Amino acid sequence: MSRASANHVNAVELAGQAATIDCSLELPELPWLIEAGALKGTRASARLRFSLFEGHPLVDVSVDGLVVMVCQRCMGPCNCEVAESASLLVVARDLEEVPGGYDAWIDDPEHMSVAGLVQEQLLLGLPLVPRHAEIADCSGVNELQDVRASGPTLEEKQRPFANLRDLLDKSER
């Protein structure tokens, strides 16, 4: 196994050697996630295993990460755990049919972006609506519950049009 940074690798050469790459990435190395709203504390680790399939480099990628996003309930930071894996055939251009029914990773096989592949898997694993798993974990929930508890009850609510019928009846007379 070799360690790699978020640079480019020759997938054809690595596939011929059946190599494995382990890498760790922090938020500054993940610009696609920054665009998606990731916050400080975001990090990921990945393992890429290379092999050949019908002359094309095949990458078995496994990504584990913690992406800090804005909770859509409380608007505070929320940790989104991501665990994704895929088998991708590295191809230079979009093919209608990828051999073996694999999904394609479109990139230059001789200059493949490790960070791009990891970011793609992280983005695929993000929830559609980031939020805390439990509402009790949301920041400000206790304050909101206190406000609701101290607010008016149904019986105490003002009803400005409650006696409108009486006023209309008086005006008709």
Buried (B, 14 or more C-beta within 10 A) or exposed (E): EEEBEBEBBBBBEBBEEEBBBEBBBEBEBBEBBBEBEBBEEBBBBBBBBBBEBEEBBBBBBBBBBBBBBBBBBBEEBBBBEBEBEBBBBBBEEEEEEBBEEBEBBEBBBBEBBBBBBBBBBBBEBBEEEBBBEEEEBBBEBEEEEEEEEEEEEEEEEEEEEEEEEEEEEEEEE
